[in-house]
Amino acid sequence: MDCKKWIAGAVTVAALGWLAAGTASAQVPEDLANKKDFKAFRSSSIDPNGHNGDMRRVLPGETCTVADVHGSGRITHCWFTIAAPSPEHLRELILRIYWDDSKTPAVECPVGDFFGLGHGQYVEYASAAVSVGAHKGLNCYWPMPFKKHALVTVTNEGASQVDALYFNWDYRLDTKPQKDVRYFHSQYRTFFPAPVGEDLTITEVKGSGHFVGTVVSVLANSDGWWGEGNDRFFVDGETKPDIVGTGTEDYFCGGWDFGRAFWTPFFGCPFYDNDAKGGEKRGIQNTCYRWHIQDPVPFTKSLLFTLEHGRGGWDRDRKPFTNHYTTVGLYYVDHPEHDGPALPALKDRIPVLIPLKK
């Protein structure tokens, strides 16, 4: 199929999705005309000398402060664009966000995975919460509230300099301090390969909050469709899942192996190279997202969200090898401290196809 035709088709589907979603998900919110009890600000990479050097160079091992905000408010929009010689810079650059003077980051994630680019390659797509615009413009609209302090950093864990990190992070400070805050969090995990006989843990958290988003990236080590595993949400310590799906492609709101890349406001598969590799073959790469904006999953004590990685029967685990998975779970919870697994080392964030034995 002609690339321009399917891109145009996907954009049309996305536009229709916005219209079908109705007032609740309109791009122009109903309360836009209401009085706003906050003041708007921006933290950016603007050239302090007023020239056109509106970027930051980030040396290997260096951390760049993107935003350091004091007061009660929320981050409303963030944007990056990056010029870096390393082909792995989307995996090498680590985004960390600290809330209210916490010693540990609530968000700790490679930049690429945070923006739905789980295979470290740029593709343009549009969704309600995250979009990648022309050319290599990374945008995020998840609201991120804080009571007294927000600190955002980017660390270069690669061996090469980032020549230019451009950023605009928009935020607001409220006239009246917030009393009850649910903090935005991420949990990043890698499974290289997926554990035999075990489901993937996407998010495991204690506290009171609600789950809002998933990004899953797959590199297939074996032939066959990877998307048959069920999604399972265990809320507040239940031993049986409160929510059970019918398969991974179904959880991402597609069907029948997707068939092509697509994206909508709340779900999509923007990276899909199956056609180029001959179908459901070893070596295919897919990245999918699902935003629970209209259907958040609330919890008062704990949440465990898991994903099967195969059918429940004869091919529960792929042969000869299970597939590689990189996952991100996104949620709001009542504490600012980090509550996910430790970030893997750079070498453990880059999946490599398992070689076949001769």
C-alpha positions in Angstrom: 0.0 0.0 0.0 1.2 3.5 -0.8 2.6 5.1 2.4 0.9 8.5 1.8 -2.5 6.8 1.3 -2.5 4.9 4.6 -1.1 7.9 6.5 -4.0 10.0 5.1 -6.4 7.3 6.0 -5.1 7.1 9.6 -5.4 10.8 10.0 -9.0 10.7 8.7 -9.8 7.9 11.2 -8.3 9.9 14.0 -10.2 13.1 13.0 -13.5 11.1 13.0 -12.6 9.6 16.3 -12.4 13.1 17.8 -15.8 14.0 16.4 -17.4 10.7 17.5 -16.1 11.1 21.0 -18.4 14.0 21.6 -18.3 16.9 24.0 -16.5 15.0 26.8 -13.4 14.7 24.7 -13.6 17.8 22.6 -10.4 19.6 21.7 -12.0 22.8 23.0 -13.1 22.1 26.6 -16.5 23.4 27.8 -15.0 25.4 30.6 -12.5 27.3 28.4 -14.6 30.5 28.8 -14.7 30.3 32.6 -12.6 32.5 34.8 -9.1 31.1 35.4 -7.7 31.3 38.9 -4.1 30.7 37.9 -1.2 32.4 36.2 0.5 30.8 33.2 4.3 30.4 32.9 6.8 28.5 30.8 10.2 27.0 31.4 12.2 26.9 28.2 15.6 26.5 26.6 15.6 30.1 25.4 19.0 31.7 24.8 19.7 33.8 27.8 21.6 36.3 25.6 18.5 36.8 23.4 20.1 35.3 20.3 18.9 32.2 18.4 20.8 29.6 20.5 17.6 28.4 22.1 18.8 25.0 23.1 21.1 23.1 25.5 24.0 20.9 24.8 24.0 17.8 27.0 27.4 16.1 27.4 27.7 12.3 28.2 26.8 11.8 31.8 25.4 15.3 32.2 22.0 16.2 33.6 20.1 19.2 32.2 17.4 20.9 34.4 14.3 21.5 32.3 12.1 23.0 34.9 12.4 24.0 38.6 9.2 25.4 39.7 8.1 26.5 43.2 4.5 27.0 44.2 1.2 25.2 43.9 0.2 24.4 40.4 0.5 21.9 37.5 2.5 21.2 34.4 0.0 21.5 31.5 2.1 20.8 28.3 5.6 19.8 27.5 7.6 19.8 24.3 11.0 18.6 23.2 12.9 18.4 20.0 16.3 16.9 19.9 19.4 16.9 17.6 21.8 14.1 18.6 24.2 12.0 16.5 23.5 8.7 18.4 20.9 6.5 16.8 19.9 5.4 20.3 19.5 8.9 21.9 15.7 8.3 22.6 16.8 5.4 24.8 19.9 7.1 26.2 18.1 10.3 27.4 16.3 9.8 30.7 13.4 12.0 31.8 13.0 12.4 35.5 10.2 14.3 37.3 10.3 15.0 41.1 7.2 16.2 43.0 7.2 18.3 46.2 10.9 17.8 47.2 10.7 14.0 47.0 14.2 12.4 46.9 13.0 9.9 44.2 11.5 10.7 40.8 7.8 9.8 40.2 8.6 9.7 36.5 11.8 8.0 35.4 11.7 6.8 31.8 13.6 7.0 28.6 12.4 10.0 26.6 11.4 7.8 23.6 9.2 5.4 25.7 7.6 8.3 27.5 6.5 9.8 24.2 5.3 6.5 22.7 8.5 5.9 20.6 9.4 2.6 22.3 11.7 1.4 19.5 13.9 4.5 19.6 12.7 5.6 16.2 10.7 8.7 15.3 7.2 8.3 13.9 4.6 11.0 13.7 1.2 10.3 15.3 -1.5 12.2 17.1 -3.4 11.3 20.3 -5.2 13.1 23.1 -2.3 12.9 25.6 0.9 12.5 23.5 1.7 13.5 19.9 4.8 13.6 17.8 4.6 16.4 15.2 6.6 17.3 12.2 9.5 17.2 12.4 10.4 15.2 15.5 8.4 17.4 17.9 7.6 15.5 21.1 4.5 16.8 22.8 2.7 15.7 26.0 -0.5 17.0 27.5 -0.9 14.8 30.7 -1.8 17.2 33.5 0.8 17.0 36.3 -0.2 18.7 39.5 2.1 19.5 42.5 1.6 21.2 45.8 4.9 23.1 46.3 7.6 22.1 43.9 8.2 20.5 40.5 11.7 19.5 39.2 12.2 18.1 35.7 15.6 16.9 34.4 17.0 15.1 31.4 20.1 13.0 31.8 22.3 11.8 28.9 23.4 8.2 29.6 24.9 7.8 26.2 28.5 8.1 25.0 27.9 11.0 22.6 27.0 14.6 23.2 23.4 15.8 22.5 24.0 18.7 20.2 20.7 20.4 20.9 18.0 19.8 23.4 15.1 22.3 22.8 12.3 22.4 25.3 9.2 24.3 26.3 7.4 23.2 29.5 4.2 25.1 30.1 2.8 25.3 33.7 0.5 27.2 35.8 0.6 28.4 39.4 -2.8 28.5 41.2 -4.2 31.4 43.1 -5.4 29.1 45.8 -3.1 26.3 46.9 -4.2 22.8 46.2 -5.1 20.6 49.2 -5.5 17.2 47.7 -3.2 16.2 44.9 -2.8 13.0 42.9 0.7 12.9 41.5 1.5 11.7 37.9 3.7 8.6 37.9 5.3 6.2 35.4 6.6 2.7 35.7 9.1 1.6 33.0 10.0 -2.1 32.6 11.9 -4.3 30.2 11.4 -8.0 29.6 14.2 -9.3 27.4 12.8 -11.8 26.8 9.3 -12.2 28.5 9.5 -14.7 31.4 8.4 -18.2 30.5 5.1 -19.1 32.2 4.5 -15.7 33.8 2.5 -12.7 32.9 4.1 -9.3 32.4 3.7 -6.8 35.2 2.9 -3.4 33.7 2.2 -1.5 37.0 2.2 -2.5 40.6 1.5 0.3 43.1 0.2 0.9 46.6 -1.8 3.9 47.6 -5.0 5.7 46.4 -5.2 6.8 42.8 -6.2 5.8 39.2 -4.5 4.2 36.2 -4.5 6.2 33.0 -2.2 4.8 30.3 -0.1 2.1 28.8 2.6 1.9 26.2 3.9 -1.5 25.0 6.7 -2.1 22.6 7.4 -5.6 21.2 10.3 -7.1 19.3 9.3 -10.6 18.2 11.8 -13.4 18.7 9.5 -16.0 17.2 7.1 -16.2 14.3 3.4 -15.7 15.0 1.1 -13.0 16.2 2.1 -11.7 19.6 -1.2 -9.9 20.5 -3.3 -12.7 22.1 -2.5 -12.1 25.8 -5.3 -10.9 28.1 -5.0 -7.7 30.2 -5.8 -8.1 33.9 -6.4 -5.4 36.6 -6.3 -6.5 40.2 -7.8 -3.7 42.3 -7.2 -3.2 46.1 -5.6 -6.6 46.7 -8.3 -8.8 45.0 -7.0 -12.2 44.1 -9.2 -12.4 41.0 -9.0 -9.6 38.4 -11.7 -7.0 38.5 -11.1 -6.3 34.8 -10.1 -8.9 32.3 -9.8 -8.4 28.6 -9.9 -10.7 25.6 -6.4 -10.2 24.1 -3.7 -7.6 23.8 -4.7 -6.3 20.4 -8.2 -6.0 21.8 -6.9 -4.1 24.8 -5.3 -1.6 22.4 -8.7 -1.4 20.7 -7.7 -2.8 17.4 -8.3 -6.3 15.9 -7.0 -9.0 13.7 -3.3 -8.2 13.9 -4.0 -4.5 13.3 -2.9 -4.8 9.6 -1.2 -1.4 9.6 -0.1 1.5 11.7 -2.9 3.6 13.1 -3.6 6.2 15.8 -6.6 7.8 17.5 -7.1 10.1 20.5 -7.2 7.2 23.0 -5.5 4.2 21.4 -3.2 3.2 18.5 -0.3 1.4 17.1 1.9 4.1 15.5 4.9 1.8 14.9 4.1 -1.3 12.9 6.6 -2.9 10.5 5.0 -6.3 9.9 4.3 -5.7 6.2 8.0 -4.8 5.6 9.1 -8.0 7.2 6.6 -10.3 5.6 3.8 -10.5 8.1 3.8 -12.1 11.6 7.5 -13.0 11.4 10.4 -13.1 13.8 12.0 -9.6 14.0 8.8 -7.5 13.7 8.5 -4.5 15.9 5.3 -2.9 17.1 4.5 -0.1 19.6 1.0 0.4 20.9 -0.6 2.9 23.3 -3.9 2.9 25.3 -5.0 6.0 27.3 -7.6 5.4 30.0 -8.8 9.0 29.7 -12.5 8.1 29.4 -12.2 4.9 31.4 -9.6 5.4 34.2 -9.2 2.5 36.7 -9.4 3.8 40.3 -7.9 2.1 43.3 -8.0 3.0 47.0 -5.2 0.7 48.4 -3.3 -0.9 45.5 -3.3 -1.8 41.9 -1.7 -4.7 40.0 -2.0 -4.6 36.2 -0.6 -7.5 34.2 -0.5 -8.7 30.6 -0.3 -12.2 29.2 2.2 -12.6 26.4 0.5 -15.4 24.4 -2.6 -17.5 24.2 -3.7 -19.4 27.3 -3.4 -22.8 25.6 -0.9 -24.6 23.5 1.2 -21.6 22.6 1.2 -19.9 26.1 4.9 -19.2 25.6 6.4 -18.6 22.2 8.8 -21.1 20.5 11.7 -21.1 20.1 11.9 -17.9 22.3 9.4 -15.6 24.0 9.4 -12.1 22.7 11.1 -8.9 24.0 8.8 -6.4 25.7 9.3 -2.8 26.9 6.4 -1.4 28.9 5.3 1.9 30.5 2.4 2.2 32.9 1.0 5.7 33.7 -1.1 6.6 36.7 -1.9 9.1 39.4 -1.4 8.3 43.1 -1.5 10.1 46.4 2.2 10.1 47.1 5.1 11.8 45.2 7.8 9.2 45.9 9.0 6.7 43.3 7.2 3.3 43.7 8.3 1.4 40.6 11.3 -0.8 39.8 14.8 0.5 39.3 15.7 1.8 35.9 17.6 -0.8 33.9 21.1 0.1 32.7 21.4 1.4 29.2 22.7 -1.9 27.8 19.6 -3.6 29.3 17.2 -1.0 27.6 18.2 -2.0 24.0 16.6 -5.2 22.9 18.6 -7.5 20.6 17.0 -10.3 18.6 17.9 -13.7 20.2 20.0 -15.6 17.6 18.6 -19.0 16.4 20.8 -22.0 17.1 22.3 -23.6 14.1 
